[in-house]
Amino acid sequence: MSNTNESEAGAAVDREKGGDALAILKRRGFVQQCSNEEGLEEALAAEPVTYYVGFDPTGSSLHVGHLVPLMAMAHLQQAGHRAIALIGGGTARIGDPSGKTEMRRILSVEEIGRNAKRFRAQIARFLDFSNDRAVMIDNADWLAGLNYIDFLRDIGRHFSVNRMLSFEAYRQRLEKGLSFIEFNYQLLQSYDFLVLFERHGCALQMGGDDQWGNIVSGIELIRRIKGREAFALTSPLVTRADGKKMGKTEKGALFLDPEIVAPYDFYQYWVNIPDTDTGKFLKLFTFLPLEEIDELASLEGSEINRAKEVLAYELTKIVHGRQSAEEARETSLSVFRDRGGAVDLAGMPSMQVAADKIRSGIGVIDLFASSELCGSKSEARRLVVQGGAYVNDRNIRDQDTLIDDTWVCDRVIILRAGKKRYFKVEVTG
């Protein structure tokens, strides 16, 4: 498969190439557990290693939680290794119980197919598929036609129920109930690893740390059937320093599809992360050299906002393309730019709102009504309905719009009524 859209990841200059690939991943924060660190280091140093990450198309878009494995794949590819992006068209028909408190909704085969098509386009932004440097495969190719009796005899006999129940993903679900269909998921994922090992020489599976049990089971299956060693590498499940779940906003998850989350909103999320997360996310979600990242992360006070802008631009460029990233940055900056003397931030009427309140979200009607732009909620409602309300230069026509921390830029939100009446909301705390 060739990538028709130039991958920003593939086009990036691998400034760390030549160094140990596993060391690169460790320095950037991608390594939580490894089945055999010394053995994997030797394998990566000896020759190009084929590795894979699986993506079950159980939703219409990848989200911010997928960024860690995607970026880990990209860095490993830039170090000279070969990537397999496995679309779980087969496993998505069951649903992985890992990290879930209840059974996933069963999707139709048609819906899974539509989701998979979107996933392929999004994954292609991160990897270079030219010259067989990466391939994209759907596990429905071998899972959909499995003979269940043969599968149980040839594969199921290698699994211990006691061993399976010892893994955290299953132990958590046993308290609330684990369906038999979900219990089979680990067998299918392990079989995926075996198939990729046999057909493509794939020796490494990567994923989030909640996948550890599934990946290790695949290693054991390969050892039992092929008598060979394969490797597992998991990454930490990333959280924000403020305790907020990574990528969660009051509007919902931070998806990578621009039709669900506009590039500007995606950009704004990253310029509003906690200061203490800046260095960590620059390492995980950009291709900038570590020396440059250390300099950016060392900035203090209001200067740290420059580092956040770099993070927001670099990551938006990877996910949505250079043009969208430049447009998002320009829109963000325009909020604070003097428009020919029409806007003066220093002299603009203002009020202060606590960061905790903004983080929880304030209705746009309430926000305008509490400003000097409107004298009441009914006046604010009319302003919105008639198309005269703007937040950060974006026209708001939905009365139910919630203004949260994704709208904050440099600790400020700019409200506008009509063409020339501005009001500044300063976020404190």
N, C-alpha and C positions, 0 to 999 in steps of 0.2 A: 504494500500500500504506500503510495506517495502522498506527501503532505502538500496540497496545493496552496495553502496559506502559509507564508513564511513563519516558522516558529520563532518567537522572540528568544525562547530558551536555546534553540539550535543555533541562532545567529549570534548569541552572546559569546564573547571571547572568554575562553576558559583560562583565566589568569592563574589558576592554581594547578593546571595540568602538569603532570610529571610528578606531583606529590602523591602520597599514598591515598587511594580513593576512600578507604574506610576512615582514615584520619581526617579527610576533608569533611565527611559526613558528621563525624564526632565533633569537630571544631564548630560546626554550624548548628549543632543541637539536634541532629536527626536520629541519634542512636539511643534507644532505651534498653533493649535486650538483644543479645546476639547468641546464637546457639553454640558457635565455636569461633570466637573472635580471632584467635591465632590462625586457625585453618582458613578462615575467610580472607584474612590479610594476605596469606600466601597465595591463595587462588587468584585474588584480584591482581596481585603483583606479577603472577606468572603469565597470564594471557587474558584476553577479553572474556569476561564472564557474562552469560545471558541470565537476566533476572526478570522477575515479573511482579506486578501489582494488579489485583483484581478490583473491578468497579462494577458492582451490581446496579443495573439501571432500574432501581425501585422508585425513583422520582424523575421528574421531568428535566432536572438539571443537577450537575455537580454543585457542591456548595463549598464554603470556606474550609470545612473540615477535611476536604480532599486535597487541600493545597500542600499539606506536609508530604504525603506520599508522592504527589506529582512533582514537587520540587526536588525531593530526594532522588526520584528517577532521573530528572533532568541533570542534576549534578553528577550522578554516577555515569550517565551517558557521556557527558562532557569529559569525563576522565577516561573514556575509551571503551566503555562496556556497552552491551547490547540490551535494549529494553523490549519487553513484551507488555503491552497494555491489554489486559484480559477483560473483555466485556462479559459480564455475567448474565448473558441472555438465558442460560439454563438455570443457574443458581437463584436468579431473581424470581423464578417461579415458585421458590420455596421461601426464601427470606432468611437472612442470617440473624440468629437470636442474640449475637454478641452486642452488648451495650444497650439492649432493648428490654423494657420492663413488661412488654406484652407482645403478642404475636403480630407480625406485620400484616397489613392488608394484602390479600391475594390479588395479584394483578392479572389481567388478561394477557395472552401472548401478543396481541396486537399493541397493547399499551406498552409492554416491555420493549417491543421493537421500535416504537416511536421514541421512547426514552433513550434507547441505545444509540440511535442515530444522532441525537443531540450530544450525548456523551462523547461520541467519536470526534465531533467537531471541536469540542472543548479541550479534549486531551491533546489534540493536534497542535494546540497553542504552546504546549510545553516540551514536546519532543520533536526531534528531527527524524523523519521517516525515510529520508533519502538513502540510497545505497545500502539498504537493508540494515541501517543503524538501529531501527526499531520496527516492530510489527504490531499490528492490532488484530486480535483474534477474539472470537466469540465462543464461549464454552458450550453454547447450545449445539455446536457442531458435533460434539461427542456425547453430551449428556442427554439431549432430547430423544435420542434413539436407543438409550440403554435398555438392555434386557434385565429386568429387576432380579430375577432368579440368578442369572449369571453374575450380576454385580454383587449380590450378597455372598455368593460362593467364592468369587475371586478376590473381592476387595473387603467386604464386610467382615470376613473371618479374621482379618488382621487387627480388628479394633476391640479393645476392652471397654465394656460399659463402665466399669469402676474407674478406669483411667479417664474416660471422657467426662465423667461426673466430677472429677477432681479439678477441672479447669474452671476458672472464675466465672466465665460467661454462662456455663450451665448451672453452677451452684446458685448464682443469683436468681436465675429464672425458675429453679425448682420451687422456690418459696411461693411464687405466684402462678406456677403452672407452665410446663414446657410441653408443647405438642409433639407428637411423634414425627410429624413432617419436618419440624425444626431440628429434631434430634438427628435427622439424617444429614443436616447441612455439613457437619464436619467431615463426614465421609466423602461428600461430593467435592468439597474444597481440597481435601487431601488427594482425591483422584485427579483433580485438575493439575496439581503439582506433578503427579506421576506422569500424566499425559504430556505435559510441557517438557518434563525431563527427558522422556523417551523420544518425542518428535522434534524438539528444538534444542536439546542439550541444556535446558534451563536448570541452573544449580542453586539459585537464590530466590526466595520469595520475601518480599517486603510488605509492610502494612502497619497500621496503627497498633498500639500495644494491646488493645482489646482483642486483636487477632492472634495473639501468641499461641493459644491452645490449638487453634485450627492449623496454623503454620507448622508447629512442631509435629502435629499428627501427620502432616504431609511428609515431613522429613523421615519419620519413622516408617511410613508406608514405603517410601523409596528404598530405605535401608532393607526392609524385610523382603521386598520383591526383587529389587535390582542389586542388592548388596553394595550399594554405593552411598557416599555421603553427599547430602545437600545441606543448604544453610538457611537459617531463619534470621531476619533482622527486623526489629520493630522500632517504631518511633514513638515518642511520648505523645499523649493526647494533650494538645496545647490549650491552656486556659489563660485568661487575662489576669493581670495583677489585681484588678479591682474586684475579682471574684465573679465577674460576669462571664457566662459561657461564651467561648470563642465564637464570634460570628453571629451572635444572637442580638437582634435589635428589637425594638418595640414593634416593628413592622413584620418581624419574622426572621427566618434564617437569611444569611447573606449568600445568595446564589450567584453562580458565575454566568448565568444567562442574562444578557443585557435587556431582554424583554421582561424579565422578572425584577431584576435590580439594575437600574440605569447605571452606566459607568460613572456618572457624577456622584450618585449615592454610594457606590462602591468606593470611590476615591475618598469621599468624606468620612467613611467609616475609619479609614486608616489614619487620617490626620487627626482623629479624635480619640485614638487609643491612649491609655495611661502612659505618662512619661516613662515609667520604669520598664515598659514593654518594648520600647523603641528599638533598643539594641538587639534584643532577642528576635524580634520580627524581621529586622533588616537581615539578620543572618539566615533565617529560615526562608524568607520570601523574596529575596533579591539575589542577583548574581554579582553584586558589587564585591570588590576585594575586601577581605577581613580588615585590612589596615584602614581602609576608608570607612568601614562600618564602625570601627573602634573610635575614630575621630568624631563621627557624627553622633555616636551614642554618648560621648563625653560632654556634649553641649549641655548647658544648664539654663534654668530659668526659661524665659520666653524663647531663647535660642534653640531649644530642643524642638520647637515647632518646625524649624528648617529641616531637621532630620526626619520628622514625620511626613513632611511634604515630599521628600525624596523617596521614602518608603511607599507612599500613596501613588506617586507617579510611576515608579519602577514596577510595582505589582499590577497597577491598572494597565500598564503597557503590555505586560505579559498576558494578562487575562483577556483584555479587550482590544489590544492593538495600540500602536503609537498614536494614531490620530485621535482616538477616543481618549487616551490619557492626556494628550495636550489640550483637548477641548475641556476635559474635566478640570485640569489645573487652571486653565484660563478663566473658566466660569467661577472657580473658587476664589481666585485672586481678584476677579472683577468686583466681588462684593466689597472689597476693601480699597478699591482704587478710586481716586478722585476723578469723577466723570466731568471734566471741564468745569470744575468748581461747583457742580450741582450737589455733590455729596461731600460732607466734611465730617469724618468720623469723630474728630476731637470735639466739634461743636454740636454733634447730633444729640437730641434728647434721648435719654436712656433710663433704664431701670436694671436692677440686679436681681438675678434669679439663682437660687442655689443649684449646684451641679446635680445633687441627688434628685431634685424635683424635675430637672430637665431629663435626667436619665430615665425616670419613670414615665416621662412623656406628658406633655400639656396639649390639650386640644387647641387647634388653631383659633377657634372662636374665643376661647378663654384668654389666649395669649394676646390677641389683638384688643380684646375688651379691657385688659389690664394695662395696655399701653396708652399713650396719649393720642393714638391715631383714631380710636373709637371711644365713644362715651358710654357704650353699653353693649351687652351681648347681642341684642337685636340689631344694633348698628353694625357690629362686626359681622354678623350673619349676612346682612344685606351686602356688605362690601365683598364678601367671599362669593356669594351667589351671582353678583353682578360682574365678577371678574376683575375687581380692582385690588385684590389682596395679593401681595407678593412676599415670599420668604426667601431671602438670599437670591433675589432676582428671579425666582421661580413662581410663576402664576399658580395660585392655589384656588381651585374651584370646588373641591370636595370639603364639605363642612365637617366631616369626620376625620380629617387629616390630623395625625398626631405628630407634634414637633418634639423630637427627642434628641439625644446627644449626637446622632448622625448628621444633624443640621448645624452643629457647632463648628466654627472655623476660627482658630486663634481665640477661643473662649468668647466668641461673639456670634449672635444671630441678628441679621438685619431684616427688619420688617419694613414694608412699603405699602402705602395706600395711594392708589392712583399713580401718577407719573413723578411727583416731586416730594411727597411727604414721607420722610424716613424716620425710623425709630430704632434704637440700638438696644438689644438685650444682652447684658453682660453676664456671663456665667461665672459664678464664684464658687470657691471651695473645691 
